[in-house]
Amino acid sequence: MRAAVSSRRARLANKLTPRVSLLALGLLLAAQAQAQSADDAAAGKDKATDLDKVLIVAQRAERVSNGATNLDLAIKDTPQSISVVSAEQMRDFGANSVNDALKLATGINVEEWETNRTNYMARGFDIENTQIDGVGMPNGWGIVTGALDSFGYDKIEVIRGANGLLTGVGNASGTINYVRKRPTNEAQGEVGISYGSWGSTREQVDYSTPFNDSGTWAGRIVAAHEDDGSYLRGLDNKRDYLYGMVDGQVGERGTLTLGYGWQKAQTTGNMWGALTYNLDDGSQIGWNRNASTAQDWTYWNTLNNNAFVEYSYAFSDNWQLKATYNYQRFEEDDLLFFAYTSTGLDPETHQGLTGWSYRGNDVTTEHMGNVSLNGHFDWLGHEQEVMFGASLAYSEYPQYSYAIDSLTDPSFGALPAFPYAGNVLPTPVVGAKGLDGTLNQHLKRVFGATRLTFTDRLKAIVGFNYADFNRDGQTSGTPFEQGQSKVSPYGGVTWDFSDNVLGYVSYSDIFQPQDQYDINHVYLDPTKGVNYEAGIKADWFGKRLLTTLAVFDAKQKGLATSAGIDPDTFQYYYVAEDVESKGWEFEATGKLNDYVELVVGYTHLNLTGDKELLTTVDGRINPWAPRSTANFLLSARVPGYEAVSFGVGGNWRSETANLDSYTNYPVRQGSYAVFNAFAAWDIVKNLSLRANVNNLGDKKYIGSLYSIGYYGAPRNYTLSAAYKF
């Protein structure tokens, strides 16, 4: 039966577009829907008058930006595992950076293996696909350089498992989607300041306002400045962030959104690589938590620019066209110092490290365009949805470095006993700038989606995603070119056992271009495979709490796996390996009652491969990835005095290990847990104070063994004040 016009209006306001489908079926159903629309018009049922009332004011009030699924679906109805980190959770637990925010998500490992570089992992693999409002390109190597500010996002969504449903490219880890803050219908704002351990300070402001009396045009601006001291010797981070958006009504049926984001991050005293934990006999040694290999003259500065435009046009209350364009430019400017040993350190003198300096300058530019048509129609006595679309993305990455004479500069060669001071070496003498290599990448996609309701209980999403990926460029003066295309089918079925319990199964193809080389410095082919998932989702306590229990099995063929260092070129190289990841996950998220909110998550997995590599520890694939992880967040307001709130959260990881790439000695770390807490007080209606304490138990641990990292922060605190107006 047909839904009320008001429900369609709300759906238009919350439009999230699916990205895969059975196109032939969709075309057939769309034709039937168009015929029905024509019949309605002939019968005098034209909804144009109602549609004209669907101004951006109504859309903005109900808006949900493109989510991790890109589906017009609730999380419970989506046949994959999804976690959401809300702006409230980020505020409560002081997660001012994306790294800290993702530590709050179930099943996500934030591998901070260098002071300025991080990898995110899920289900044993690097997450190499990140999006903003559902649009993005594969992120080479999965490496994130610099800490991105989180203040401009309403939430961060993570869909775990292969994502043929979303992007047509991706491995068995998952996809991270950053959902931008949008303008509001009423003028509102917030200013905040904070002070914390090691003299860290932060100021931030968020303001939104309509531009006219009708509210059809509005804007929002978000800004933050952060100056962080550190427990690490000599490390200092500064970050400035600015983001703005304007949206409004264009004609009676169109809406236009324009936005721009900018971040400048400056780091001094940073590490390139991390600590050495092995003596020359292979045994493991520990250091003070402030230990650093950096020199005072090191720096790593980054500059992010991104701009976007969105245009939506509603043909009727059932059909909508949407076009988006995103531009991103990321620049790195750095002077780095690396300390390594191929033998391990002398147990008495702690000598044995060798230095290496580097001066670089890189710029990555990306252009991404997307067009989609989404429609709702009646079939089989139920409302259905169909979607078609195409996208085109292009990126270019020239890499430059500056000459430093390794034969004469003192930053090369033997170093003093570790730990040494930050001024033991003079600043390197930097020469001419030269081009090291270029990389151009093209991604073309055509996709369609059909979400079908067969009965009140049985629903399905079926479809395809065609991706054509090409890259070319040159490295070390040698040109290269590589390309491949793939059709990725997707299927998901849900069954409502009751109003509160839903079961699902899903299938997705795996297709991921890889940025790793073999020993001959040739790019490995894309990894391919299949991902299966089945689970049960249930509502509790009047649908305030959602639990998900899922099992998964992903098989990837030709996955890039580290095979060590080429002794001739002194560079890492990789081999293609067939890897299987299987396991299970549990998450509970929501409210226990009117006062208490809860997130509890647990992931367990097994990884197996078809090759025996020298780079594994105990024969394990990706041994730095914990096989079991757990997380929880508990926040509450005091009954009878809701001005006071408090909470505690934590993460636990099972034991991990890895081989030092240069000594080939193992480094191991046992299981550990880190707990954080906050307490807040709304002094008056619009003024609040908050205190955060991180690492409550002052646990000493290595932050990541992904590439043999450094120690995590000891117990630390932050005091914050915020005023809303």
C-alpha positions in Angstrom: 0.0 0.0 0.0 1.1 3.6 -0.5 2.8 5.4 2.3 1.6 8.8 3.4 3.1 11.9 1.7 4.6 12.9 5.0 6.6 9.7 5.3 7.9 10.2 1.8 8.9 13.8 2.7 10.8 12.5 5.6 12.5 9.9 3.4 13.5 12.5 0.9 15.1 14.4 3.8 17.0 11.3 4.9 18.0 10.1 1.5 20.8 7.6 1.6 21.6 5.9 -1.7 22.4 2.2 -2.0 25.4 1.4 -4.2 24.8 -2.1 -5.6 21.9 -4.0 -7.1 20.4 -6.3 -9.7 20.1 -3.8 -12.5 17.8 -5.7 -14.8 15.3 -6.2 -12.0 15.6 -2.6 -11.0 14.9 -1.4 -14.6 11.8 -3.6 -14.8 10.5 -2.4 -11.5 11.3 1.2 -12.3 9.3 1.0 -15.5 6.3 -0.3 -13.5 6.7 2.5 -11.0 6.8 5.2 -13.7 3.7 3.7 -15.3 2.0 3.9 -11.9 3.1 7.5 -11.5 1.5 8.3 -14.9 -1.7 6.6 -13.9 -1.7 8.7 -10.7 -1.2 11.9 -12.6 -4.1 11.0 -15.0 -6.3 10.4 -12.0 -5.6 13.8 -10.6 -3.2 12.6 -7.9 -0.4 14.9 -8.8 1.7 15.5 -5.7 3.5 18.6 -7.1 1.8 20.9 -4.6 2.9 18.6 -1.7 6.4 18.3 -3.1 6.8 22.1 -3.3 6.5 22.1 0.4 9.5 19.9 0.8 11.9 22.7 1.1 15.4 22.3 2.5 14.1 23.5 5.8 12.2 20.2 6.2 15.1 18.3 4.8 17.6 19.9 7.1 15.5 19.2 10.2 15.5 15.5 9.4 18.8 15.3 7.6 21.1 12.3 7.8 24.2 12.7 5.6 25.2 9.8 3.4 26.0 7.0 5.8 28.4 4.1 5.8 25.9 1.9 4.0 24.7 4.5 1.6 21.3 2.9 2.0 17.9 4.2 3.0 18.1 1.7 5.9 18.3 1.6 9.6 21.4 0.0 11.0 19.3 -2.9 12.3 18.0 -3.6 8.8 21.4 -3.6 7.1 22.8 -7.1 6.5 26.4 -6.2 7.8 28.1 -5.2 11.0 28.1 -1.4 11.6 29.3 0.7 14.4 28.7 4.4 15.0 30.8 6.8 17.1 28.6 9.8 17.8 29.6 13.4 18.4 28.4 13.1 22.0 30.7 10.1 22.6 33.6 12.0 21.1 32.9 15.0 23.3 32.4 13.0 26.5 35.6 11.0 26.1 37.7 13.9 24.8 38.3 12.4 21.3 39.4 15.5 19.5 41.2 13.5 16.7 39.9 10.8 14.4 42.5 8.4 15.9 41.0 8.9 19.4 37.5 8.7 18.1 38.0 5.3 16.3 39.4 3.9 19.5 35.8 4.1 20.8 34.5 1.8 17.9 34.0 -1.9 18.2 36.4 -4.1 16.3 38.7 -1.3 15.2 42.4 -1.4 16.0 44.1 2.0 15.8 47.8 1.2 15.1 49.8 4.3 16.0 53.2 2.8 15.0 54.8 6.2 14.4 54.2 9.6 15.9 52.7 10.9 12.6 51.5 7.8 10.8 48.7 5.5 11.8 46.9 2.5 10.3 43.3 1.4 11.1 42.6 -2.3 11.1 39.5 -4.5 11.3 39.2 -8.3 11.2 43.0 -8.6 10.8 43.5 -6.3 7.8 44.2 -2.7 7.1 41.2 -0.5 6.4 42.1 1.0 3.0 38.8 2.7 2.1 37.7 5.9 3.8 34.9 8.2 2.8 33.3 11.5 3.6 29.5 11.5 3.4 29.8 8.3 1.3 32.3 9.5 -1.3 36.0 8.6 -1.4 38.9 6.7 -3.1 41.0 3.8 -1.9 43.6 4.9 0.5 47.0 3.5 -0.6 48.7 1.4 2.1 45.9 2.3 4.5 48.3 4.8 6.1 46.9 8.0 7.6 49.5 10.8 8.0 48.8 13.3 10.7 46.0 13.4 13.3 42.8 14.6 11.6 40.5 16.8 13.8 37.1 15.2 14.6 35.2 18.4 15.5 33.7 18.9 12.1 31.9 15.5 12.1 28.5 14.6 13.5 29.5 11.0 13.7 32.0 8.4 12.3 30.6 5.2 10.9 32.4 1.9 10.4 31.0 -0.9 8.3 33.1 -4.0 8.9 33.7 -6.7 6.2 34.0 -6.4 2.5 32.2 -3.4 1.0 31.2 -4.4 -2.5 27.8 -3.0 -1.4 29.3 0.4 -1.1 32.3 1.1 -3.3 33.0 -1.8 -5.6 36.6 -1.8 -4.2 37.8 -3.0 -0.8 39.2 -5.9 1.2 37.7 -7.8 4.0 38.5 -5.2 6.7 35.8 -2.5 6.3 35.1 1.1 5.4 35.2 4.3 7.5 32.7 7.0 6.7 33.0 10.5 8.2 29.7 12.3 8.4 30.0 16.1 8.2 28.1 18.5 10.4 25.4 20.3 8.5 23.6 23.7 9.0 20.6 23.8 11.3 17.3 25.6 11.0 17.8 27.7 14.2 20.8 29.8 15.1 23.0 28.0 17.6 26.6 27.7 18.6 29.2 26.6 21.1 32.6 27.7 22.2 35.0 25.6 24.2 38.5 25.7 25.8 40.6 23.0 27.5 43.9 22.5 29.3 45.7 19.2 29.9 48.8 17.3 30.7 52.1 18.5 29.3 50.7 22.0 28.8 48.2 21.0 26.1 45.6 23.6 25.2 42.7 23.7 22.8 40.1 26.3 21.7 37.1 25.5 19.5 34.0 27.1 18.1 30.9 25.8 16.2 28.2 28.1 14.9 25.2 27.6 12.6 22.5 30.1 11.5 19.8 30.6 8.8 20.5 33.4 6.4 16.9 34.4 5.7 13.5 34.4 7.5 12.2 31.3 5.8 15.3 29.4 6.6 15.8 28.1 3.1 19.4 29.1 3.2 21.7 28.5 6.1 25.4 28.1 7.0 27.7 26.5 9.5 31.3 27.2 10.5 33.5 25.1 12.7 37.0 26.0 13.9 39.6 24.6 16.3 43.2 25.3 17.4 45.1 22.8 19.4 48.7 23.0 20.8 49.7 19.7 22.3 52.7 19.0 24.4 53.8 15.3 24.8 55.2 12.8 27.2 57.7 11.9 24.4 61.0 13.7 24.5 60.9 16.8 22.4 57.6 16.1 20.6 55.2 19.0 20.0 52.0 19.1 17.9 50.0 22.1 16.7 46.8 21.8 14.7 44.5 24.4 13.1 41.2 23.3 11.7 38.5 25.2 9.8 35.3 23.9 8.1 32.4 25.7 6.6 29.2 24.7 4.8 26.3 26.6 3.1 23.1 24.9 1.9 19.9 26.2 0.5 16.9 25.9 -1.8 17.3 26.3 -5.6 14.0 26.7 -7.3 11.0 24.6 -6.1 12.7 21.2 -6.4 16.4 21.7 -6.1 18.8 21.9 -3.2 22.5 23.0 -3.3 25.2 22.5 -0.7 28.7 24.0 -0.8 31.5 23.2 1.7 35.2 23.7 2.4 37.5 22.2 4.9 41.1 23.1 5.8 43.6 21.7 8.3 47.2 22.7 9.0 49.2 20.5 11.3 52.8 21.2 12.4 54.9 18.6 14.3 58.4 19.0 15.6 60.6 16.4 17.4 58.7 13.6 15.7 59.9 10.0 15.1 60.2 8.4 11.7 60.1 4.7 12.4 60.1 4.0 16.1 62.0 2.2 18.9 64.4 -0.8 18.8 63.5 -3.4 21.4 66.1 -6.1 20.7 69.6 -6.7 22.0 72.2 -8.4 19.8 71.3 -11.8 21.2 67.7 -11.4 20.2 66.3 -10.8 23.7 63.9 -8.0 24.3 64.6 -4.8 26.2 62.3 -2.1 27.5 62.8 1.7 27.8 61.3 4.7 29.6 57.9 5.7 28.1 59.3 9.1 27.0 62.0 7.4 24.9 62.4 8.8 21.3 64.8 8.4 18.4 64.0 11.9 17.1 66.3 14.9 16.8 65.1 18.4 17.7 65.4 19.6 14.1 62.9 17.0 12.8 59.5 18.2 11.6 56.5 16.8 9.7 54.0 19.4 8.5 50.8 18.5 6.7 48.2 20.7 4.9 44.7 19.4 4.0 42.3 21.1 1.7 38.9 19.7 0.6 36.0 21.3 -1.1 32.7 19.8 -2.2 29.4 20.7 -3.9 26.2 18.7 -3.9 23.0 19.2 -5.9 19.8 17.3 -5.5 16.7 17.5 -7.6 13.4 16.0 -6.7 11.4 15.0 -9.8 8.5 13.9 -7.5 8.1 12.8 -4.0 9.3 9.4 -5.2 12.3 10.1 -7.4 15.4 12.2 -6.8 18.6 12.9 -8.7 21.8 13.7 -6.8 25.2 14.9 -8.1 28.3 15.5 -6.0 31.8 16.7 -6.7 34.6 16.4 -4.1 38.1 17.9 -4.3 41.0 17.0 -2.0 44.6 18.2 -1.8 47.0 16.8 0.8 50.5 18.2 1.1 53.4 16.9 3.3 56.6 18.8 4.0 59.1 17.0 6.3 62.6 16.7 7.6 62.9 13.3 9.2 65.4 11.1 11.0 65.4 7.3 11.2 67.4 5.2 13.6 67.7 1.4 13.0 70.0 -1.5 13.7 70.6 -4.7 11.7 72.3 -6.5 14.6 70.5 -5.4 17.8 71.9 -3.3 20.6 74.9 -4.1 22.7 73.5 -5.2 26.1 76.1 -3.2 28.1 76.6 0.0 26.1 73.2 0.2 24.2 75.1 1.1 21.1 74.4 -0.3 17.6 71.9 2.2 16.1 72.6 3.8 12.7 71.1 7.1 11.6 69.4 8.1 8.3 67.9 11.5 7.4 65.4 12.5 4.8 63.9 15.7 3.4 60.7 15.3 1.4 57.8 17.1 -0.1 54.7 15.3 -1.5 51.3 16.5 -2.8 48.3 14.3 -3.4 45.4 15.7 -5.4 42.0 13.9 -5.8 38.9 14.7 -7.9 35.8 12.6 -7.3 32.4 12.9 -9.0 29.2 10.9 -8.4 25.7 11.0 -10.0 22.8 8.8 -8.8 19.1 8.5 -9.3 17.0 7.0 -6.5 13.4 6.0 -6.6 10.6 4.5 -4.5 7.6 2.6 -5.9 5.0 0.0 -5.1 5.3 -3.6 -6.0 4.1 -6.9 -4.5 1.9 -4.7 -2.2 5.0 -3.1 -0.6 7.1 -0.1 -1.1 10.4 -0.8 -2.9 13.5 1.2 -3.8 15.8 1.2 -6.8 18.9 3.2 -7.5 21.3 3.7 -10.4 24.6 5.7 -10.5 28.0 6.3 -11.9 31.2 7.8 -10.5 34.6 8.9 -11.7 37.6 9.5 -9.5 41.1 10.6 -10.4 44.2 11.2 -8.2 47.8 12.3 -8.9 50.7 12.0 -6.5 54.2 13.4 -7.4 56.8 12.6 -4.8 59.8 14.8 -4.3 62.9 14.6 -2.1 65.9 16.7 -1.4 69.5 15.6 -1.7 71.4 14.9 1.5 75.0 13.6 1.2 75.0 10.3 3.1 78.8 10.1 2.9 79.6 13.4 4.6 76.5 14.4 6.6 76.7 13.4 10.3 73.1 12.4 10.4 74.2 9.2 8.6 76.2 6.6 10.4 76.7 5.2 13.9 74.7 6.9 16.7 75.6 7.3 20.4 74.2 4.9 23.0 70.5 4.9 23.2 68.6 6.7 24.7 70.4 9.8 23.4 69.5 13.5 23.6 67.7 15.4 20.9 70.6 17.6 20.0 73.4 15.0 19.4 73.4 15.7 15.7 73.4 19.0 13.7 70.7 19.8 11.2 71.4 18.0 7.9 72.7 20.0 4.9 69.9 19.8 2.4 70.6 20.0 -1.3 68.6 20.3 -4.5 65.0 19.1 -4.9 64.3 16.1 -7.2 61.4 14.1 -8.4 61.4 10.5 -7.0 58.3 9.3 -8.8 54.8 9.9 -9.9 51.5 8.0 -9.4 48.3 8.6 -11.2 45.1 6.6 -10.4 41.7 6.4 -12.1 38.6 4.7 -10.8 35.4 4.5 -12.8 32.3 2.9 -11.5 28.8 2.0 -12.6 26.4 0.7 -10.0 22.7 0.0 -9.4 20.7 -1.2 -6.4 17.4 -2.8 -5.6 16.1 -3.1 -2.1 13.1 -5.4 -2.2 10.4 -6.2 0.3 8.8 -9.5 -0.5 6.7 -9.8 2.7 6.5 -8.0 6.0 9.3 -10.3 7.3 11.4 -11.1 4.2 13.6 -8.4 2.6 16.6 -8.5 0.3 19.3 -6.3 -1.3 20.8 -7.7 -4.5 23.0 -6.1 -7.1 26.3 -5.4 -8.7 29.1 -2.8 -8.8 31.4 -2.5 -11.8 34.8 -0.9 -11.1 37.5 -0.1 -13.6 40.8 0.8 -11.9 44.0 2.1 -13.7 47.2 3.6 -12.5 50.4 4.8 -14.2 53.5 6.8 -13.4 57.1 6.2 -12.9 59.3 5.2 -10.0 63.1 5.5 -9.9 62.9 6.6 -13.5 61.1 3.5 -14.7 57.6 4.0 -16.1 54.8 1.6 -15.2 51.1 1.1 -16.0 48.5 -1.3 -14.5 44.8 -1.7 -14.9 42.0 -4.1 -14.1 38.2 -4.1 -14.0 35.9 -6.2 -12.0 32.1 -6.7 -11.5 31.3 -7.2 -7.9 28.0 -8.8 -7.1 26.4 -8.3 -3.7 23.5 -10.1 -2.0 21.9 -9.7 1.4 18.7 -11.2 2.9 17.0 -10.3 6.2 14.2 -12.1 8.0 12.3 -10.6 10.9 11.7 -13.4 13.4 9.7 -10.9 15.5 9.3 -7.1 15.9 12.5 -7.2 17.9 14.7 -9.9 16.4 16.1 -9.9 12.8 18.4 -12.5 11.2 20.6 -11.8 8.1 23.1 -13.3 5.7 25.1 -11.4 3.1 27.7 -12.0 0.4 30.1 -9.5 -1.2 33.0 -9.7 -3.6 36.4 -8.5 -2.7 38.4 -6.3 -5.1 41.2 -4.1 -3.8 44.1 -2.5 -5.8 47.3 -2.8 -4.0 50.2 -0.4 -3.6 52.9 -3.0 -2.6 55.7 -4.1 -4.8 57.3 -7.5 -5.3 61.1 -8.0 -5.1 61.4 -6.7 -8.7 59.7 -3.4 -7.7 56.5 -4.3 -9.8 53.1 -3.6 -8.3 51.2 -6.7 -7.2 47.9 -7.3 -8.9 44.6 -6.4 -7.0 43.5 -8.8 -4.4 40.2 -10.6 -5.0 38.0 -12.8 -3.0 34.6 -13.3 -1.3 33.2 -12.3 2.0 30.3 -14.0 3.8 28.6 -12.8 7.0 25.6 -14.0 9.0 24.1 -12.6 12.1 21.3 -11.8 14.4 20.3 -8.2 15.5 17.9 -7.6 18.3 16.2 -4.6 20.0 15.9 -4.5 23.8 14.3 -2.2 26.4 11.7 -0.6 24.1 14.1 -0.5 21.1 16.6 1.6 23.0 19.4 -1.0 22.9 20.6 -2.9 19.8 22.7 -6.0 19.9 24.4 -7.7 17.0 26.0 -11.1 16.9 27.8 -11.9 13.6 30.0 -14.6 12.2 32.2 -13.9 9.2 34.4 -15.7 6.7 36.5 -13.8 4.1 38.8 -15.4 1.6 41.3 -13.1 -0.2 43.5 -14.2 -3.1 46.8 -12.6 -3.9 46.9 -10.4 -0.8 50.1 -8.4 -0.4 52.1 -9.9 2.5 55.4 -8.7 3.7 58.4 -10.9 2.7 61.1 -8.8 4.3 63.8 -6.4 3.0 65.6 -6.8 -0.3 69.3 -6.9 0.6 70.3 -5.3 -2.7 67.9 -2.3 -2.6 67.3 -2.1 1.2 63.6 -1.8 0.5 60.6 -3.7 1.7 59.0 -6.2 -0.7 55.9 -8.3 -0.7 54.5 -11.5 -2.1 50.9 -12.4 -3.1 49.3 -14.8 -0.6 45.9 -16.4 -0.3 44.6 -15.5 3.2 41.4 -16.4 5.0 39.9 -14.5 8.0 37.1 -16.0 9.9 35.6 -15.2 13.3 32.7 -13.7 15.2 31.7 -10.3 16.7 29.3 -9.1 19.3 28.2 -5.5 20.0 25.5 -4.0 22.2 24.9 -0.3 21.8 22.2 2.1 23.0 20.4 3.0 26.3 19.7 0.8 29.3 17.2 3.4 30.6 16.7 7.1 30.5 20.0 7.7 32.3 22.5 5.1 31.2 24.1 4.6 27.8 26.2 1.6 26.9 28.5 0.2 24.2 30.1 -3.2 24.6 31.9 -5.0 21.8 34.0 -8.1 21.3 35.8 -9.5 18.2 37.6 -12.8 17.8 39.2 -13.9 14.6 41.6 -16.5 13.0 43.9 -15.8 10.1 45.5 -18.4 7.9 47.6 -18.2 4.8 49.0 -20.5 2.1 52.7 -19.6 2.4 55.3 -20.0 5.0 57.1 -16.7 5.3 60.1 -15.7 7.2 58.4 -12.5 8.3 55.8 -14.2 10.5 56.1 -14.9 14.2 54.9 -18.4 15.4 53.7 -18.9 11.8 50.9 -16.3 12.2 49.7 -14.1 9.4 49.8 -10.4 10.4 51.0 -11.3 13.9 50.7 -7.7 15.0 46.9 -7.9 14.7 45.3 -9.0 18.0 43.1 -12.1 17.5 40.8 -10.9 20.2 39.7 -7.4 21.2 37.1 -5.9 23.5 35.8 -2.4 24.1 33.2 -0.8 26.3 31.8 2.7 27.0 29.4 3.4 29.9 28.1 6.9 30.4 25.3 8.1 32.8 23.5 11.0 34.2 22.6 11.2 37.9 18.9 10.5 38.4 17.3 13.5 40.1 20.2 15.7 39.2 20.9 15.3 35.5 23.3 18.2 35.4 26.0 15.8 36.5 27.2 13.0 34.2 30.1 10.6 34.3 31.4 7.6 32.3 34.2 5.1 31.9 35.5 3.3 28.8 38.2 0.9 27.9 39.9 -1.3 25.3 41.5 -4.7 25.7 43.8 -6.4 23.2 45.1 -10.0 23.2 48.8 -10.6 22.9 50.6 -9.6 19.7 54.1 -9.9 18.1 56.1 -8.9 15.1 59.6 -9.2 13.7 61.9 -6.2 13.6 62.4 -5.7 9.9 66.1 -5.1 10.2 67.3 -7.6 12.9 64.6 -10.2 12.1 64.3 -10.7 15.9 60.8 -11.0 17.4 59.2 -8.4 19.6 56.3 -9.6 21.8 53.6 -7.9 23.9 51.2 -9.6 26.2 47.5 -8.8 26.4 46.6 -5.4 28.1 43.8 -3.1 28.8 43.6 0.7 28.9 40.7 2.5 30.8 39.5 6.1 30.5 37.0 8.1 32.4 35.2 11.5 32.4 32.9 13.5 34.7 30.9 16.6 33.7 28.8 19.2 35.3 26.3 21.5 33.7 26.8 24.5 36.0 24.0 26.5 34.4 21.8 25.8 31.4 24.4 26.6 28.8 27.7 26.3 30.6 29.4 22.9 31.4 32.7 21.7 32.8 34.3 18.3 32.1 37.3 16.4 33.4 38.8 13.5 31.5 41.4 11.1 32.7 43.1 8.7 30.2 44.9 5.5 31.1 43.5 5.4 34.5 45.6 2.5 35.6 48.8 4.1 34.2 49.4 0.9 32.1 52.7 0.8 30.2 52.4 -0.7 26.8 53.7 -0.4 23.2 51.0 1.4 21.2 51.4 -0.9 18.2 53.6 -3.6 16.9 52.5 -2.9 13.3 55.9 -1.6 12.5 57.4 -1.9 16.0 56.1 1.2 17.6 56.6 3.4 20.7 55.1 3.5 24.1 51.5 4.7 24.7 50.8 7.7 26.9 50.9 7.4 30.7 48.1 8.6 32.9 47.0 12.0 31.8 44.2 14.5 32.3 42.2 17.3 30.5 39.9 20.0 31.9 37.4 21.5 29.6 34.7 24.2 29.6 32.0 24.7 27.0 29.4 27.4 26.5 26.4 26.9 24.2 24.4 29.8 22.8 
